[in-house]
Amino acid sequence: MMFLAAGLIGALALIAGGLLGPKKASEAKLAAYESGNPAIGTARERFPVHFYLVAMMFIIFDIEAAFFYPLAIKFKAAPQFLFVQAIIFVIILAVGYFYILKKGVLNWK
């Protein structure tokens, strides 16, 4: 029943979009919209590695939050063991953080 309902809702959404959507394509309607500014350059433009390093740093700190939540929930079960695990994890993160500081990832030029 759930698969049937999901398929029906998906089909109805496609049909409604086809019936209610724009009928005449124009240059303005087909243009990519990016904050109201016209597109400049090509889509094949290279980005500096700096952007990727900042993105990876963001993912690492998300993983840190995901690691500490279950650790905090089960902390009463084995406080000494979990405390040591947390300290080791923070030391590893600190080494990485000081590495990216030394590389200048956080310096926006």
C-alpha positions as CSV (number, residue, x, y, z in Angstrom):
1,M,0.0,0.0,0.0
2,M,2.8,2.4,0.8
3,F,4.6,1.8,-2.5
4,L,1.3,2.2,-4.3
5,A,0.6,5.5,-2.5
6,A,4.2,6.7,-3.1
7,G,3.9,5.9,-6.8
8,L,0.5,7.6,-7.1
9,I,1.7,10.8,-5.4
10,G,4.8,10.9,-7.7
11,A,2.7,10.4,-10.8
12,L,0.2,13.0,-9.7
13,A,3.0,15.5,-9.0
14,L,4.4,14.9,-12.5
15,I,1.0,15.3,-14.2
16,A,0.2,18.5,-12.2
17,G,3.6,20.0,-13.1
18,G,3.0,19.2,-16.8
19,L,-0.5,20.8,-16.7
20,L,0.3,23.8,-14.5
21,G,3.9,24.5,-15.6
22,P,5.0,27.0,-18.2
23,K,4.0,26.3,-21.7
24,K,6.1,28.7,-23.8
25,A,9.8,28.6,-23.4
26,S,11.6,31.9,-23.8
27,E,15.2,33.0,-23.3
28,A,14.4,34.6,-19.9
29,K,12.6,31.4,-18.7
30,L,15.3,29.1,-19.8
31,A,18.2,31.2,-18.3
32,A,19.9,29.9,-15.2
33,Y,18.9,32.0,-12.1
34,E,21.7,32.8,-9.7
35,S,20.6,35.5,-7.2
36,G,19.3,37.7,-9.9
37,N,22.7,38.1,-11.5
38,P,23.4,37.0,-15.1
39,A,25.8,34.1,-15.5
40,I,29.4,35.2,-16.2
41,G,31.9,32.8,-17.7
42,T,31.6,29.1,-18.3
43,A,30.5,26.3,-16.1
44,R,34.0,24.7,-16.7
45,E,35.8,27.3,-14.6
46,R,38.3,26.0,-12.2
47,F,38.0,26.7,-8.5
48,P,40.9,27.1,-6.1
49,V,41.8,24.2,-3.9
50,H,41.1,26.4,-0.9
51,F,37.3,26.0,-1.3
52,Y,37.6,22.2,-1.2
53,L,39.9,22.3,1.9
54,V,37.3,24.4,3.7
55,A,34.6,22.0,2.7
56,M,36.6,19.0,4.0
57,M,37.2,20.9,7.2
58,F,33.5,21.5,7.6
59,I,32.8,17.7,7.1
60,I,35.4,16.8,9.6
61,F,33.8,19.0,12.3
62,D,30.4,17.5,11.4
63,I,31.9,14.0,12.0
64,E,33.2,15.3,15.4
65,A,29.7,16.3,16.4
66,A,28.3,12.9,15.3
67,F,31.0,11.2,17.3
68,F,30.5,13.1,20.6
69,Y,26.7,12.7,20.7
70,P,26.6,8.9,21.4
71,L,29.7,9.2,23.6
72,A,27.8,11.7,25.8
73,I,24.7,9.4,25.9
74,K,26.7,6.4,27.1
75,F,29.2,8.2,29.3
76,K,27.9,6.8,32.6
77,A,28.5,3.2,31.4
78,A,32.3,3.5,31.2
79,P,33.4,7.1,32.0
80,Q,37.2,6.4,32.1
81,F,37.3,4.5,28.8
82,L,35.1,7.0,27.0
83,F,37.0,10.0,28.4
84,V,40.2,8.5,27.1
85,Q,38.6,7.9,23.7
86,A,37.3,11.5,23.6
87,I,40.7,12.9,24.5
88,I,42.4,10.8,21.7
89,F,39.8,12.0,19.2
90,V,40.3,15.6,20.2
91,I,44.1,15.3,19.9
92,I,43.8,13.9,16.4
93,L,41.4,16.7,15.5
94,A,43.7,19.3,17.0
95,V,46.7,18.0,15.0
96,G,44.6,18.3,11.8
97,Y,43.4,21.8,12.9
98,F,46.9,23.0,13.5
99,Y,48.0,21.5,10.2
100,I,45.3,23.5,8.3
101,L,46.3,26.6,10.2
102,K,49.9,26.2,9.2
103,K,48.9,25.6,5.5
104,G,46.9,28.8,5.6
105,V,43.5,27.3,4.7
106,L,41.6,29.8,6.9
107,N,43.4,32.8,5.4
108,W,41.1,34.4,2.8
109,K,43.2,36.4,0.3
